[in-house]
Amino acid sequence: PDGTLPARAGNAVERDADPTAHAELLAIRKAARQRKNWRLEGCVLVVTLEPCAMCAAAIVHARLAGVVFGAADEAAGAVVSRAEYLDGPVSRRSVWYMGGVRSEACAALLRRCFQARR
């Protein structure tokens, strides 16, 4: 809310052998610890890839104000691609979102990242 960056994280699923170690969840956890409050009201999550259902649920539960994402995730995106979790009947609170921000640059970054891991 004050313009500071309370947390930063990257995907650690493979590194940690943890299926829940998505960048969104790690950033939410770090921000909550830094703020000493699980309610991240007024905060906005900025991510490279559209959040999946698990991350979208965490976004709602953490009471984030909004989400900005770059590339759509046609396979598992739960904001606009495969589901509309943040504004569907499943979500108990409204979370605004903006997708497609620098989408081509984000998609290229993700391709390079996953090519390097394979």
N, C-alpha and C positions, 0 to 999 in steps of 0.2 A: 504493500500500500504506500510505502514511503519512497518507492523508486529504487530500493536496494535489491541486490540479488542474494536472497537468503540461502540458496542451495544450488548446487550444480551436480549432475550425475550423468553417467553413461550406462548403456546396457551392460550388465554383468552376468547374464544367464549362463553363458559357457564358462566364464572364468570361475564363478562361484558354484557351478553345478546347481543352480537355484532357478527353477522355472518362474519364480516371482520377482526376479531381480531385473525387471524392466527399468529403464531409465526414469520413467515417470514415478514409479513407486519409490525408487531410491531417492529421487529429488524431494518427493513429498515427505518421506521419513526424515531426511536431513533438515528440511525447512521446519518441520514440526519440532525437532530437537533444538534447533537454533532459536526458535521463537518460544520454546518451552510451552507450546500449546498445539494440540492436534487440530484445532480449528484455524484454518488458513484463510479466513475470510478476508477479502480484499486482495488476495494474491492471484496472480495469473501464471499459469504454467505454459512455458514455451518449449515446444518439442519439434524435432525434425520430422517424425512420422506420426500420422494419425493414431491416437491411442486405441488399444484393443479394449474388449469388454471389461477385462479385469482392471485395467488402468482407468477406464471411464468410471467404473464403480468407485474406485479409490478417490478419484477427483471429486465426485459427488459427496462421498462420506467425509472428505477432508474440508468440505465447504469452500473449495476454491471458487473465486468469482468467475474465472474464465480460463480458456485454453486457446493458444495460438499454435497451429501446426503447419508444417510445410507440405510434405508429400502425403497424398492419400494412400491408404493401405487397402487395396482392393481385396486382399485375401482375408484380413482380420480387423479392419478398421471398424470401430463401434461408434463413431461420431457421425459420419455421413456415408461411408462406403458399404458396409455390410449391415449396419444397424444404426439407429439414431438414438443412442442411449441417453445423451445429454438433454434431449428435448422430447423423449418418448414417455409413454405412461409408466415405464419402469423406474425412471428417475424421480425421486421424491422432492427434488429442488431444481430450480432452473440454473443452468450454467451456460454462459454465453461462450461462443467459440468463433474462431476465424480460421479457415483452412486455406491452403493453397499459397501461403506466404513463402515466396522464393521457392516454389515447389520444384522447379527443375534443378536448382542448385542442391536442394535437400535430397532429391532422388539420386543425383549423381554422387553425392557424399555417401549415401547409404550403399549404393552399388560398389563403390570403392572399398568401403569398410568391410562388406561381406565377401568380396572377392579376396581381400587380403586374409580373411579368416579361413577360407576354404582351401 
